[in-house]
Amino acid sequence: MTLPGVLLLDAAGPEAGALATAAAARGHQVHAATTATAYKGYGPKLKDLLAGHIVTDFARSGPAVDEIAAYARRCGVGAVLTVNEYLTELAAHLCAELAVPGNDPVRVHAARDKAAMAKAFTASGVCTPYTVLVRDSAGLRAALADPRVGFPCVIKPLSGAGSAGVTVVSGPACAAAAADAARAVAGVYGSGGDPGVLVQAYAAGTEYSVESFTQDGTTTHLTVTRKQVTGGASRVETGHSLPVDLPPAIEAAVHREVGAAIGAVGIRHGASHTEVIVAADGRCTVIEIGARLAAGQIGVLIQHALGIDVWAALLDVALGRPAQLAPTACGCATVRFVTSPCAGRLTSLSGLPTVGPGVPFVRWRAALGGPVHAPDANGHRLGSFVVTGSDAAEVEERADALLRQVRIRVEPHPNGPGQVRPASTSAIAP
């Protein structure tokens, strides 16, 4: 029996590579839709996995859907997936065109446009921060004067990812610069171009994410992930740990809000990654949602801690088959991200862990001699490693100890950080 082909929208990055490997291992022909520039960056191993590919322009969404759909029909594709934040809306439209399982092509726009997301959350009764879309300086001043916003507040791009251009603003003096930083975030695949930015009330509390799968409109929450986040104006994620055992009443409240958020943006077939804040009184506030599997090695953490094959589950959901989402293990896992202390040129690296017992994953992204950036977005990470074990405290202690052993030396850039490009420009955000 010939199995249906699997099409990935952009196969770059570790999550997409793992998904392609899993599909090929199960006997599916794997295809990729990509751009000419991105395909040049695919490594030999990934290219060998692919049965074929189509080059298109994702920024031209209508023609891209037509071109990819025609290719998919010729190649017998029966499932369309992406782990790329910026292509989730395109994936929904393509699934609808091919009549394969996918998300609501009308509502899923709200999983990318954060003004539409806030509106959809509010309409569905999701507890979410008060949010104002502003397009000019007068609108910014009016938003900051609105008592429903207050200080501190958050200023961020309409459709960014990975914390790029997101600033926690402590007062009106730094608001204009924060708005400029949000507008400066480059759009990907035509996602930019709107001069508007969001001003959002600040939600105080502990930051978590919820990793979920939805199939035929029924959602299973796999786990709650605790985030380590920097303080100050830029809130960059420096680590993730799972699973988190919340008190039952708080966990129920989190799942209730996340389930409502999933429904509000039309996620009905696939993974979702929902960022929430839990206040000291247990109140759960939904900040954002992505219609995709979490990046930042969270899929690796789930596999090692809970024994859930997230890649197989993604394939099953996309193919309309029952997915195996019940945990088969009871462990703990955490990831630590290595960042640069300043912008400049990376001159040396030592002490990075190697793969071995309890350290199943190590990744380094920056090149010696190349430019690095002070971390003000998740894309500025230099590398990462995962630590696993049976005891949460021991796993955290080992991860922190290994991170302390990493030594990097950076030659500061003489013209300041504005002259240095990030170490990575990956579009896949955690």
N, C-alpha and C positions, 0 to 999 in steps of 0.2 A: 504494500500500500504506500502510495506517495504521500508524504506528509506535507501540510501547507507550508509555504515559505514564510519567513519572518522578516519584516522590514523595520530597520532602525532609522529614525530621523536623527542624524548625526551620531556616528559611532565612536567619537573621540572621548577620551577620559576613562578612568578605571571602572566606573560603574557600567558604562556602555560596553567596555571590553569584556567584563564579566558576564554581561547579559548575552553578548554575541557568542562567547565561549559555551555558555550553558545551552543556548539554542542549537548550536552546531553539534554538541555532544549528544543531544537528544534526537539527532538525525534530521533537523530542519535545515533547509538552505537559508542562509542568512544574507540579506541584502541591506545596503545602506543608501539613504538619500543624504547628500552632502553638498557642500560648496567646493568649487575648484581649489580654493586655498586650503580648506580643511582637509581635503583628501590628500594633498601633498604631505600633510603632517601625520597621516596614518602610518604606523609602523609595519614592518614586514609580517609580523605575526597576525596582526589584525587583517591586513590585506589578504593573507592566505586563507583566513576564515571565511571571507566573503565570497559568495557565489556570483555576485555582481553588484553594481552600484549605479546610481544615477546622480549626475551633477545638476544642481538647480540653484535658483536664487530664492532663498527663504524670505527675503524682504518683499518679494512679489507674491503674496500669499495665494491669491486666486490662481494665477498661472502655475505656481508651484504645486498646488493641490491637483490641478489637471494633469500636469506632467508626471507627478509621482504616481497618481492613480492609474494612469495609462501603463506606466512601467510595472506597477504592482499586478495589474490584471494579466499582463503578458507573462509574468514570472510565477503566477500561481500563489501570490502572497495571501495569507489568511490571517495575519496578525500584524498590527502596526504599533510600535512602542517608541517611546523616547524617555531618556532620563535627563534631557536638557531642559532646564527651566524655561528658556525662551521659545521652545517649540511645542509646548503642551497644547496651546490653542490650535496650532496648525495640525497637530496629531488628531485632535477631536474632529476637525473638519474632514480630514482624510479618512478617518474611520467611518464617519457618516457617509461619505461618498462611496466607500467600498462595502458598506453594510457589514462591517465587522465590529466586535465589541469596542466601545469607546465612550468618552464622556460627552455630555450634552454640548453640542457645538454652539448653541446660543448662549448658555449661561457660563460656559467655561472661560469666557473672556474675563470674568471677574476674578479668576484665579491668577491673572497676569496684571491687569490694570488695577492698581491698589485703591484708586478712588471708587471704581466700580465695585471692588471687593468690600470696602467699608459700607457702601450703600446696600449691597446684597446682604451683608451680615446684619445690618440694622433692620432691614425689611424682614429678615427671618428670625429676629429676636435674639441673635447671638450677642453675648456680652463682649463688646469691642470698644476700643478707645474712641472718643469723639474726634472726628477727622474733618478737616477743611481743605478743599482744593483751592489753591491760590495761583494766580497767573501774573501778578505784577506786584510792585512794591506797596501800592495802596491796599491790595488784597491781603498782603502779608501783615501790614500794620493792623488791619481790621481783625485778622485771625488771632494775632497775639493779644489784642485787647479783649477778645471774647473770654469771659470768665470760665467757659466750659473747656478752654484749652489750658490756660494757666502756665506757670513755670515750676519745674522744668517742663519742656515739651520736646517733641521729636519732629525734626524736619527731614523729609526723605523724598527720593524720586518716585515718580508715578509707576514705573515698571522696571526698576532695577532688581538686582539680586546680590546675594552675598555680602550684605551690609555696605555696599559701595554707595557713597554719597549720603549716608545716614548719620545725622548729628543729633546728639542730645544737647539742647540749648538751655542754658541756665538763666538767660535774661535777654532783653531786646537788643542789647549792644552787639551780640554775635549772630543775630538771626539772619541778617542780610547775607553775610558770608556763608552761612549754612545753606541758605536757599541757592546761592550761586554754586556751591559744591554739589547740591542735588541736581541742578540743571546741567552741570558739567559731565554727569555720568553718561558715557557714550551709549547710545542705543545699539542693540544687537538684532540683526535680521529685521530692521525696520521698526523696532520696538520703541525707539526714541522719537524726537521731533516735537513733542508736545512741550511747550514752555512751562507748563504747570508743575508745581511741587505740592506735596502734602504737608500740612501742619497738623500734628496729632497730639492729643493729651498723653502725658506720660503715665504709664502703668507701673507702679512700684511693686516689687515682689521678687520671687525666684523664677528664673526663666527655665522652661522645659520645652521639649517638642514631643509630639505624639505621632508615632509611625503607624499608619493604618492602611488596610486594603479594603476596597469596596468591590463587590461583584454582584451584578444584577440589582444594584441599589442597596444591598445589605453590607454593612461595614463591620469589619473585625479590627479592633485596636490591638496591634502586636505588642507594643511596649511604650512606656514613657521614658524619654531620654533627658537626663539632666545636662545642662549646658554650663561650661565655664566661659565667662565673658569678661572682657576687659572693662574697666571703669572709664570715667572721663567722657569726653565728647563723642569719641568713636567707640562703639561697642562691637568688638571683633571676637568671634568665638575661638577660644584657645583649646577647648577640649569638649568631648562628649562622653557620657557614661551611661550604661544601661545594664539591667533594667532598674527602674526606680520604684520602690514600694511606697506609694502614697497611702495615707489613711483612707479606709474604704469610702467614707463620705466624700472626701476631696477627690479621690479617683473617679467616683461616680459623677461628680460635678464637672470634672475635666472632660470625661468621655461624652457627657451630655452636650457640652458646648462645642466640642470638636465635631460630634456627629451632626449638629445643626449647621456648622460651618461647611462641612463636606457637602451637605445637601444644598446649601445656599449657592455654591458656585458650580453645581451641576456635575460633580464627580460621581459617576455611577459604575465605572469599570476601570480599576487600576489603583495604584498606590497614591497616598497623600502624605504630606509632611506639614504638620500644623504647629506653629509656634504660639505658645501660651505663656502667660504670667500668672502665677498663683500668689495672691497676696497673703499677708500674715493672718488674715481672718479666714482664709480658705477660698476666697472668691477667685474664680478663674476668668481671666480675660483673654480672648483670642486676638493675637496681634496680626498674624498673616497665615496664609495657607498656600501650599504649592501642590499642583496636581501631578505629582511625580514622587518617585522614591527619593528619600533623603540622600544627599551627597555627604561629603566629609567622612567617608568610611563607616557611616551608620549601618549600611547593609552588611558590612563585614562584622560589625559588632553584633548584630542580630543573629547572624549565622553562628558565630562562635559562642555567644552567651545562651541563646535560646534554641539553637539547632534548627531554625527555620531557614529553608533554602529560599531566600527572597527572589533569586533570579528565576528559579523554577516556578515560583508563585506568580511572578509577573507574566511569564509566558502562558501559564494556565489561564489566568484571567483574560489575557489578550486573545486567547484561542477559544474562550467560552467554556473552559473545562473547570471542574471543581479544583480549587487551590488548597494545598495542604498548609494550613496556617497555625496549627496547634504546636506549641513548643515541645521539643523532644529532648531538651537539655535544660539544666537549671544552674547556669553559671553567670559570670559577670565579665564585662568587657569595657574598656575605655580607650579613647584615642587622645593623643597629645599632638599639638601642632607646634612646629618650630617656626619662630618668626625672627625677623631682624630687629636689632635695637635702633636702627636708624637707616635712612636712605643712603645709598652709596654703592660701592663695588665689593662683592663678596671675595675675600682674599684667601680664606682658609676655613676648613670644616674638620672637626674631629669629634669622636665620642658618639656618633649616631649609632643606635642599636642595630643589630643584625637580626634577621629572621631566625628564630629558634624556639625552644620550649617556652610557651607563654607569651611569645612575641610573634604572632602569625603574619604580620603585615608591616612593612617599612617602605616608605616612598620618599624620594627626594626630588624636588622639582627645579631647583635653582642650579645654575652652572657656575663653577668657580671662575672668577674673573668677570662675571656678568653683573648686571645691575640688580639691586634689590631695593625694597621700599619699606619704610616704617609701616607697621601694620595699621591701616585704617580701613581695610576691607578684607573679607575672607580670602580673596584672590591673591593677597600679598603673602600668604603662608609660603614658607620655603620647603617644608616637608612635614611628614607625620609618621607616627608609629602606633600600633595597637598592642595593648597588653590584655591578657585574659587570665582567668583563674576562677576558683570556686568561692572565694571570700572577697567581698566588695572592698573592704578596708585594705586588705593586702594588695589587691590589684591597683588601687589608687596610690598607695605608698610606693609600689614598685614603679609605676608610671612616672610619678614625680621624681623619684630617684634617677631614673634613666634620663629624664629631661634635663636634670641638673648636670649630667655628664656631657651633654652636647655643648660643644664650644664652636662658636662661629666668630670670625673676625671680619669686620666690614670697614673698608676705607671710606670715610664720609665723602660725599660728593661736594666739591668746592663751591658749586653754584647753588647748593641747597636742594631740598627734596623735590622741588617742582621740576627739576631737570632729569629726574630718574624715573624710568618706567617700571611698572610692577614686575616682579619675578615671573608672573604668569598672567595670561589674559584669558584663562579658561572661562567659558560662559556657563559652566555648570556650578551652581551654587549650592552650598549646604543650607 
